[in-house]
Amino acid sequence: MALRTLAAGEMLYGDLPKADAALEKVLAQKSDDVEALYLKAARYIIEGRRDPEQRARLFAEAKPLAGAIYKLDPNHYPALYIYASGALANTTAPSENTLNVLKLAHQLAPQVDDISLEAAVALSNAGQTSDARHLLELVAYAPHANQLSVYAWGLLNQVAEGKAITHIAGELPHEFKAPR
């Protein structure tokens, strides 16, 4: 647990090679440690969000780790989200498998706005506008609106106007301003 905690802290606030070293120690002791595998996958997502030029490559590195987690725990929704993010890193057109993974992640964790938004975008890009609109409404009309609610409103307006959603998979803005 201490090594996983160290890795998580280093991933978020410190040094990625130190996080990797801590996770390698955990995985050397227990190669099927779901939390260590998840942290290793999340590490690539975090780095990919920090480095847009390397995002596709880094998200692709996370995908097989998320697949390994799925084999150990098919209901680990954060890993499902990471798997789908890896699949969407190089394309806006989701495969049927990617859509199914995102739908399952949303079904398991409907309260996670990031998953709802990515699922909505993928559904919209797959031509499933009604389902996309429904997920966007869940976030946009949230009783405790937040920055993602405002972002969801913008995406919902794009869908309502019949426009293709302009969104890069894995890139959720951190600051939003409400339209006036």
Sequence and secondary structure as in RCSB ss.txt:
>XXXX:A:sequence
MALRTLAAGEMLYGDLPKADAALEKVLAQKSDDVEALYLKAARYIIEGRRDPEQRARLFAEAKPLAGAIYKLDPN
HYPALYIYASGALANTTAPSENTLNVLKLAHQLAPQVDDISLEAAVALSNAGQTSDARHLLELVAYAPHANQLSV
YAWGLLNQVAEGKAITHIAGELPHEFKAPR
>XXXX:A:secstr
 HHHHHHHHHHHHS HHHHHHHHHHHHHH TT HHHHHHHHHHHHHHHHH GGGHHHHHHHHHHHHHHHHHH TT
 HHHHHHHHHHHHTT SS  HHHHHHHHHHHHH TT HHHHHHHHHHHHHTT HHHHHHHHHHHHT TT  HHHH
HHHHHHHHHHTT      TT   S      
